Amino acid sequence: MSAAVMGAEELRLAASEAGDGTMTLRLAVPGMNCGGCVAKIESAARAVPGVETARANLTRKTLTATWRGSRDRGADIARALEDAGFDAFALDSGEGEASEGAERRDLVRRMAVAGFASANVMLLSVSVWAGAGEATRDLLHWVSALIAIPAVAYAGRPFFVSALRGLRARRLNMDAPISLAVILATGVSLAEVMRGGEEAYFDAAVMLLFLLLVGRWLDRTMRDRARSAAQALGRMAPRGAWVLDGQGARAYRHMTDIRPGDRVALDPGARLPVDGVVEAGRGTVDAALVTGEARPVMVVPGDALDAGILSLDAALTVRATRVGEDTTLAEIARLCAAAEDRKSSLARLADRAAAIYAPVVHLLALATFAGWMIAGADAREALLVAVAVLIVTCPCALGLAAPMAQAVASGALFRRGIMLKDGAALERLATVDHAVFDKTGVLTRGEPVVTDALALTDGALRHAAGLAAYGTHPLARALAAHAAARGIAPAAVTDVREEAGAGLSGLSGGRSLRLGSAAHCDAEERENGEETACWYAEDGSPPVRLTFADTLRDDAAATVRALSDAGVAVSLLSGDGAGPVARVAALTGIADAQGGLRPADKIARVEEFQARGGTVLMVGDGINDAPALAAAAVSMAPSSGSDIGRTASDLVFTGASLGAVVEAWRIARRTRSVILQNFALAAGYNAVAIPVAALGHAGPLVAAIAMSSSSLLVTLNALRLNRGGAA
Amino acid sequence: MTNLLLLIPAALALGLLGLGAFLWSLRTNQYDDLDGEAERILHEDPL
């Protein structure tokens, strides 16, 4: 889809106006992949008259442009980018994104303060451990306290708040032992320093916070990055439509302002935002994303259309029958939400670990305190030992174990063009034993290619391609691409006219050319249930029938084989007819294939597989797949799919290769094993450290070394995920 | 002891300087586009 398709009105609505009349527009530019693109994109945008600033962000693949005056400038910018070879889509300049950024930035600030404090307190502590004299030691302790206490208060806030929230909901989350350890350690150390004691745990308290904030920040960054990438792709859906009033004048209205009975104008290349009935006009529409049917469908007045249908060449007037919450689209969104609810029982590994961990740690510390009291120590001494236990057991390594591995894995996936929306999805992907594929757009490319390459001679193809270059219909584009692939330059064609629902005509070298439906080319159509065809006619020669088919992705069969070889069951669930489904199933080697399924049938099948104890990976792209994507334990969608499909899935892959599914699955499995190794490391470390601390042998020095070394070990282990290429 | 009275504030001041510099760079959006800045250095400034 292109900026032209998306429409200038979308861009008008997306621009935001500042008080002084400056307009700001954020555009997603998915094609921005290199430094050269940055320069090209920025200079293209700056060349638009009136644009004051244009700044591209390569990490997020966005362009932010500002100008003064008319809102319409946004469309000019998008067009300039398109001329430079980059598709651009409007992003909401909404607050959602800004507040996410602010939250992450807040975490970084707290992390920086904790890092500063822990470095400085550690320096002072090293002097104490080196054997500073009594007066010096007290001075150093006081300085440590002055640094540590404000740092703990500031950097620890996210943990304290979350622990309190958990307690109010009567739950002990991972933040409860963290908060308790940090607050107790700081408080007890302060009391010790006031009475000139030897041991202070300020270094441990701030280092703990620092390491945990690193883990939390990693988690946050990973999720934000994936979400902003997915959001960028998700903006292609229409947010409004042209509505005709009684006099036939057109006005662009937002989705929420369209009522049943309104007459909506659907232009070629646009998607229908409401359910409706065709009132006037005829032509072909593409329902692939809605029903899974690969073939374009001819519609005439009286036909009912679902929201989400793409008009290929038809200029239609559609009377809206259902809008907003009542559309088929909204019904599917509800199915998705219900499926998501049922899925929430799949807890994250780290949360499951925390549920056992927090009470155990508290009991251990309490038992230590009680044990020392019973053994005759005074309360101060017993409390110090209990604090040592709390600090030593504090889940630094545990807090880093999962996010670190998932962040590294998410980076590795991102470099391969796979966007991960949620780290927990990787855990589920690793345990998948049943993969379910959609047909159209997943196993197949979802766009037609010329099947009988020799139907046209080179000379005829030269003219046909020249004419096709003017068309927006997928078949015209497929023909132009076919000529380019055969190395044939299109001929110059003049006087091109496009007749909606019929085809193109033009002149080249004094001869008239026609490309389009059989009637358009004065030919007799031979109806064939499974083929998509169009005709080409030149003066003086009989019309030629060109056939097209939706072909398999290159590595569809290899992907299915790789999964079955690894013991994963593979099924094909499609909304398309039985014939095409059986053909694709045979070509890819999928034994279990079903066609003609409605969205509710797909979700039922997926849930049936899961009820039998399977963990299902659903790969789909369409609106009709969305509920099944949401219901499956983990789901993937190609970036070319519908935005509701992408929203419902956990991973989105770009690029033409279906191999991304296998690759993501392999990375997920490696990530899971690294996380489990990390948990084992953390548990092993605790098994050694807890007895030492409980017996009172873990002074501040031992605690500091143990904590940092275990965190380092876990981090290094996670970084191994970066190595080893694709396997 | 007098050395310490001099050195500790000096060390802390330097540390705070570093922290301040980091927070400043954060506030002025210098971490927003790490990939882009790395590439940008290779191109002529179009302004």
HADDOCK unambig.tbl for C-alpha pairs under 7 A between the chains (distance, minus, plus):
assign (segid A and resid 35 and name CA) (segid B and resid 36 and name CA) 6.55 0.50 0.50
assign (segid A and resid 35 and name CA) (segid B and resid 39 and name CA) 4.66 0.50 0.50
assign (segid A and resid 35 and name CA) (segid B and resid 40 and name CA) 6.16 0.50 0.50
assign (segid A and resid 57 and name CA) (segid B and resid 33 and name CA) 5.58 0.50 0.50
assign (segid A and resid 57 and name CA) (segid B and resid 36 and name CA) 6.09 0.50 0.50
assign (segid A and resid 58 and name CA) (segid B and resid 33 and name CA) 6.22 0.50 0.50
assign (segid A and resid 58 and name CA) (segid B and resid 35 and name CA) 5.95 0.50 0.50
assign (segid A and resid 58 and name CA) (segid B and resid 36 and name CA) 4.61 0.50 0.50
assign (segid A and resid 59 and name CA) (segid B and resid 33 and name CA) 5.24 0.50 0.50
assign (segid A and resid 59 and name CA) (segid B and resid 34 and name CA) 6.68 0.50 0.50
assign (segid A and resid 59 and name CA) (segid B and resid 35 and name CA) 5.53 0.50 0.50
assign (segid A and resid 59 and name CA) (segid B and resid 36 and name CA) 6.36 0.50 0.50
assign (segid A and resid 109 and name CA) (segid B and resid 23 and name CA) 6.72 0.50 0.50
assign (segid A and resid 112 and name CA) (segid B and resid 19 and name CA) 6.80 0.50 0.50
assign (segid A and resid 116 and name CA) (segid B and resid 15 and name CA) 6.77 0.50 0.50
assign (segid A and resid 116 and name CA) (segid B and resid 19 and name CA) 6.62 0.50 0.50
assign (segid A and resid 136 and name CA) (segid B and resid 1 and name CA) 6.99 0.50 0.50
